[in-house]
Structure formats: C-alpha cells, structure tokens
C-alpha cells in the first residue's frame, strides 16, 4: 500500500510542483495522459519548473488624470503629447 502511494506521488510530481501556476490544468493533463511515456513526464516536469511570464502592473493613484495608450499598453499623463514608452505622438 505504501508503495502505491509513493508511486502515485512520484508520478504526479509535475502536477504537484505546478499546482500554483497559470497553466496548472495543462500541466496536470499532460502529466495524466502522457506521463506514462517518460518523455511526457519529463516535459510536464520542465513545464512545471519553468517560471511564469511577468505581468506588468501599473498602480494609479485615485483621481489621477491619466489616459490609456493602446498601441503600447501604457498609462500616460493627461497633458502628455508623446508616449514615454514608445515615443509615438498621442
């Protein structure tokens, strides 16, 4: 019985490692369906250990006069004439 528990934990190790990731469902499905091949298990483990891409977050004080610049996805001051990120004319 202990052997089966250890084997199940080892088999689902990539899913356990990647449970807090954005792609946790994909890691689990790859581990479940292709983990038995060995290559699928290694790919799932590498995917689980890979870092998530950074999410760019901008905090804007309440009541600040800003506008959204769609081409580059940044917030610009209301009186600005050029984008500080891409240099385009607003």
C-alpha positions in Angstrom: 0.0 0.0 0.0 2.8 2.4 0.8 4.5 1.6 -2.5 1.4 2.6 -4.4 1.1 5.8 -2.5 4.8 6.7 -3.2 4.5 5.7 -6.8 1.4 7.9 -7.3 3.1 10.9 -5.6 6.1 10.4 -7.8 4.0 10.0 -11.0 2.1 13.2 -10.2 5.2 15.2 -9.1 5.0 17.6 -12.0 1.3 18.4 -11.3 2.1 18.9 -7.6 5.0 21.2 -8.3 3.0 23.2 -10.9 -0.3 23.5 -8.9 0.0 27.3 -8.4 0.9 28.1 -12.0 -1.3 29.8 -14.5 -1.1 26.6 -16.7 -1.8 24.2 -13.9 -4.6 22.4 -15.7 -2.4 21.9 -18.8 0.4 20.5 -16.7 -1.9 18.1 -14.9 -3.5 16.9 -18.2 -0.1 16.4 -19.8 1.1 14.5 -16.7 -2.1 12.4 -16.6 -2.3 11.5 -20.2 1.3 11.3 -21.4 3.3 10.9 -18.1 3.5 7.2 -18.5 5.7 7.6 -21.6 8.6 9.0 -19.6 9.1 11.8 -22.1 5.7 13.2 -21.3 6.6 13.1 -17.6 9.9 15.0 -18.2 8.1 17.6 -20.4 5.5 18.1 -17.7 8.2 18.4 -15.0 10.1 21.0 -17.1 6.9 22.9 -17.7 6.0 22.9 -14.0 9.5 24.1 -13.1 9.6 26.9 -15.7 8.8 30.4 -14.5 5.6 32.2 -15.4 6.0 35.3 -17.5 5.9 38.6 -15.6 2.6 40.5 -15.6 3.1 44.2 -16.0 1.0 46.0 -13.4 0.7 49.8 -13.0 -0.8 51.3 -9.9 -2.5 54.6 -10.5 -3.5 56.8 -7.6 -7.2 57.5 -7.3 -8.2 60.7 -9.0 -5.1 60.9 -11.2 -5.6 62.3 -14.6 -4.2 59.6 -16.9 -5.2 58.1 -20.2 -4.5 54.7 -21.7 -2.2 54.4 -24.8 -3.5 51.4 -26.7 -0.5 50.7 -29.1 2.0 50.1 -26.3 -0.4 49.4 -23.4 0.8 52.1 -21.0 -0.8 54.9 -19.0 0.1 58.4 -19.9 -0.4 61.7 -18.0 -3.4 63.6 -19.3 -1.3 66.5 -20.8 1.4 64.4 -22.5 2.0 64.8 -26.2 4.3 61.9 -26.7 4.3 58.4 -25.1 7.1 57.9 -22.7 7.3 54.1 -23.5 7.2 54.0 -27.3 7.7 57.7 -28.3 4.7 57.9 -30.5 2.6 61.1 -30.8 -0.6 60.8 -28.7 
